Amino acid sequence: MKVCLVEDNDLLRGMLCDALKDEGIDITAVTDAEELDQKLHWHSFDAFVLDLNLPGEDGLSIAQRLKKAQPSCFVVMATARERVSDRISGYEHGADVYMTKPVHVRELVAVLRAGLKKQAALKPAERGVSLFLANAHIQNALLGSSARLTSAEYLVLRALVLANGHFLEHWELFDLLGKQPDAKAKRIIEVHILNIRKKIHQLGVEGPSIKAIRGRGYQLTVPIELS
């Protein structure tokens, strides 16, 4: 169980981190959305525990884009906001469970384990298109079809998935593939993106799957899970 905790209160973050580690949970803690995005470039998580009152982007916005990028991720909102309207807003933005502070660690652990057990039991058809790390295939379980990715296509698509709704700069993709930032490398990236789009389209996904951000980079626009 890999869990990411987003909490800006240093004391509470440290306490929850230690307690969850004691329960055998692989926990990563960050203070805000910016730090979370840095982690998501290189790591994937099964669940997220979000505070709502965060500096910069708030927990509601974070939850919404996490769910858009990875629909099967499990999101727990832990906040001092306890009004019914706050709870409703939390669920509308993607919370699977809404907990009010102070959070009891044993209850949080039980919620995480129950939620991930439920997610693991989802039928393949409910998971949609998934990127399988073991064999570099992208699969549409609903149709029972798959497409094999080249090693470079796999690296590019995996990085886009881990960006969780944010776009990747050109230089990040150059660095990922070990290319010098020049016109030739940019053309190589464009070819990889074109091939990935074609393969996703072949799997029955309609509409654009990877958006080109003019002069900046690329952004994944369809939900794909890492398995």
C-alpha positions as CSV (number, residue, x, y, z in Angstrom):
1,M,0.0,0.0,0.0
2,K,1.7,3.2,-1.2
3,V,0.1,6.3,0.3
4,C,0.8,10.0,-0.2
5,L,-0.1,12.4,2.6
6,V,-0.5,16.1,1.7
7,E,-0.5,18.1,4.9
8,D,1.1,21.5,5.5
9,N,1.1,21.3,9.4
10,D,4.6,20.1,10.2
11,L,3.6,18.6,13.6
12,L,0.6,16.7,12.3
13,R,2.3,15.6,9.2
14,G,5.2,14.1,11.2
15,M,2.9,12.4,13.7
16,L,0.7,10.8,11.0
17,C,3.7,9.7,9.0
18,D,5.3,7.9,12.0
19,A,2.0,6.3,13.0
20,L,1.2,5.1,9.5
21,K,4.7,3.7,9.1
22,D,4.2,1.8,12.4
23,E,1.1,0.2,10.8
24,G,3.2,-1.1,7.9
25,I,2.1,1.5,5.3
26,D,4.5,2.9,2.7
27,I,3.9,6.5,3.3
28,T,5.3,9.6,1.5
29,A,4.5,13.0,3.0
30,V,4.5,16.4,1.2
31,T,3.5,19.9,2.2
32,D,1.6,21.2,-0.8
33,A,0.5,20.6,-4.4
34,E,3.8,21.7,-5.9
35,E,5.7,19.2,-3.9
36,L,3.1,16.5,-4.7
37,D,3.5,17.1,-8.4
38,Q,7.3,16.7,-8.1
39,K,6.8,13.3,-6.5
40,L,4.2,12.3,-9.0
41,H,6.6,12.8,-11.9
42,W,8.5,9.7,-10.7
43,H,6.3,7.8,-8.3
44,S,2.8,6.3,-8.3
45,F,0.5,5.9,-5.3
46,D,-2.5,3.8,-4.4
47,A,-4.1,6.3,-2.2
48,F,-3.9,10.0,-1.1
49,V,-4.7,11.6,2.2
50,L,-5.4,15.3,1.6
51,D,-5.8,18.3,3.8
52,L,-8.1,20.9,2.3
53,N,-6.6,24.1,3.6
54,L,-3.2,24.1,1.8
55,P,-1.0,26.9,0.6
56,G,-1.5,27.5,-3.1
57,E,-3.8,24.9,-4.7
58,D,-6.3,23.6,-2.2
59,G,-7.2,19.9,-1.5
60,L,-10.4,20.1,-3.4
61,S,-8.7,21.0,-6.6
62,I,-5.9,18.4,-6.0
63,A,-8.5,15.7,-5.5
64,Q,-10.4,16.6,-8.6
65,R,-7.4,16.4,-10.9
66,L,-6.0,13.3,-9.3
67,K,-9.3,11.5,-10.0
68,K,-9.3,12.8,-13.5
69,A,-5.8,11.4,-14.2
70,Q,-6.2,8.2,-12.2
71,P,-9.9,7.4,-11.6
72,S,-9.2,4.3,-9.5
73,C,-7.0,6.1,-6.9
74,F,-8.4,6.2,-3.4
75,V,-8.8,9.7,-2.0
76,V,-9.3,10.5,1.7
77,M,-10.0,14.1,2.7
78,A,-8.9,14.8,6.3
79,T,-9.9,18.3,7.4
80,A,-11.3,20.4,10.2
81,R,-14.2,21.5,8.0
82,E,-17.2,19.6,9.3
83,R,-20.3,21.3,7.8
84,V,-22.6,19.2,5.6
85,S,-22.0,21.5,2.7
86,D,-18.2,21.0,3.1
87,R,-18.7,17.2,3.1
88,I,-20.8,17.4,0.0
89,S,-18.3,19.6,-1.8
90,G,-15.6,17.1,-0.8
91,Y,-17.4,14.1,-2.4
92,E,-18.3,16.2,-5.5
93,H,-14.6,16.9,-6.0
94,G,-13.6,13.2,-5.8
95,A,-13.2,12.2,-2.1
96,D,-13.9,8.5,-1.5
97,V,-14.0,9.1,2.3
98,Y,-14.3,12.4,4.1
99,M,-12.9,12.5,7.7
100,T,-12.9,15.4,10.1
101,K,-9.9,16.2,12.3
102,P,-8.6,15.2,14.7
103,V,-8.2,12.0,12.7
104,H,-7.7,8.7,14.7
105,V,-4.8,6.8,13.1
106,R,-6.4,3.4,13.6
107,E,-9.5,4.6,11.9
108,L,-7.5,6.1,9.0
109,V,-5.6,2.9,8.6
110,A,-8.8,0.9,8.5
111,V,-10.3,3.3,5.9
112,L,-7.2,3.0,3.7
113,R,-7.1,-0.8,3.9
114,A,-10.8,-1.2,3.2
115,G,-10.7,1.3,0.3
116,L,-7.8,-0.3,-1.4
117,K,-9.2,-3.7,-0.9
118,K,-12.4,-2.5,-2.7
119,Q,-10.3,-0.9,-5.5
120,A,-8.3,-4.1,-6.0
121,A,-11.6,-6.1,-6.4
122,L,-12.8,-3.9,-9.3
123,K,-13.4,-5.9,-12.4
124,P,-10.9,-5.3,-15.2
125,A,-13.7,-3.8,-17.3
126,E,-14.2,-1.1,-14.7
127,R,-10.6,-0.1,-14.8
128,G,-10.7,1.1,-18.4
129,V,-7.4,1.7,-20.2
130,S,-4.4,0.6,-18.2
131,L,-0.7,0.9,-18.7
132,F,1.0,-2.3,-17.5
133,L,4.5,-1.7,-16.3
134,A,5.5,-5.4,-16.5
135,N,5.3,-5.7,-20.2
136,A,5.0,-2.2,-21.6
137,H,1.5,-2.8,-23.0
138,I,-1.4,-0.5,-22.9
139,Q,-4.7,-2.3,-22.6
140,N,-8.4,-1.6,-22.9
141,A,-9.8,-4.3,-20.6
142,L,-13.4,-3.4,-21.6
143,L,-12.6,-4.4,-25.3
144,G,-10.0,-7.0,-24.4
145,S,-7.5,-5.4,-26.7
146,S,-4.0,-4.2,-26.2
147,A,-1.1,-2.5,-28.0
148,R,2.6,-2.9,-27.3
149,L,4.7,0.2,-26.7
150,T,8.3,0.6,-27.6
151,S,10.7,1.4,-24.8
152,A,10.7,5.1,-25.6
153,E,7.0,5.3,-26.0
154,Y,6.6,3.6,-22.7
155,L,8.8,6.0,-20.9
156,V,7.0,9.0,-22.4
157,L,3.5,7.7,-21.7
158,R,4.5,6.7,-18.1
159,A,5.9,10.1,-17.4
160,L,2.7,11.7,-18.8
161,V,0.5,9.5,-16.6
162,L,2.6,10.3,-13.5
163,A,2.2,14.0,-14.2
164,N,-1.4,13.5,-13.0
165,G,-3.1,16.0,-15.3
166,H,-0.2,18.5,-15.6
167,F,1.7,18.9,-18.8
168,L,5.3,17.9,-19.2
169,E,7.8,20.5,-20.6
170,H,9.7,19.7,-23.7
171,W,13.0,19.7,-21.7
172,E,11.6,17.1,-19.3
173,L,10.9,14.8,-22.2
174,F,14.4,15.4,-23.7
175,D,15.9,14.7,-20.4
176,L,13.8,11.5,-19.9
177,L,15.0,10.1,-23.2
178,G,18.6,11.3,-22.9
179,K,18.3,13.7,-25.8
180,Q,20.0,17.1,-26.4
181,P,17.4,19.9,-26.6
182,D,17.4,20.6,-30.3
183,A,15.1,20.5,-33.3
184,K,16.0,16.8,-34.1
185,A,15.1,15.7,-30.6
186,K,11.9,17.7,-30.7
187,R,10.9,15.8,-33.9
188,I,11.7,12.5,-32.3
189,I,9.4,13.4,-29.4
190,E,6.7,14.4,-31.8
191,V,6.9,11.0,-33.6
192,H,6.7,9.2,-30.2
193,I,3.6,11.2,-29.2
194,L,2.0,10.6,-32.6
195,N,2.6,6.8,-32.3
196,I,1.2,6.7,-28.8
197,R,-1.9,8.6,-29.9
198,K,-2.5,6.1,-32.7
199,K,-2.2,3.2,-30.3
200,I,-4.6,4.7,-27.8
201,H,-7.0,5.4,-30.6
202,Q,-6.7,1.8,-31.9
203,L,-7.9,0.7,-28.4
204,G,-11.3,2.4,-28.9
205,V,-10.6,5.7,-27.1
206,E,-12.3,8.5,-29.0
207,G,-11.1,12.1,-29.2
208,P,-7.6,13.5,-28.4
209,S,-5.6,11.6,-25.9
210,I,-2.5,13.7,-25.6
211,K,-2.7,17.5,-26.0
212,A,0.1,19.6,-27.4
213,I,0.7,22.7,-25.3
214,R,2.1,25.1,-27.9
215,G,5.7,26.0,-27.3
216,R,5.7,24.2,-23.9
217,G,5.1,20.4,-24.0
218,Y,2.4,17.8,-23.8
219,Q,-0.5,16.8,-21.5
220,L,-2.3,13.5,-21.2
221,T,-6.1,14.0,-21.5
222,V,-7.5,10.5,-21.0
223,P,-7.4,8.5,-17.7
224,I,-4.7,5.8,-17.7
225,E,-3.7,3.7,-14.7
226,L,-0.3,2.3,-13.9
227,S,-0.5,-1.3,-12.8
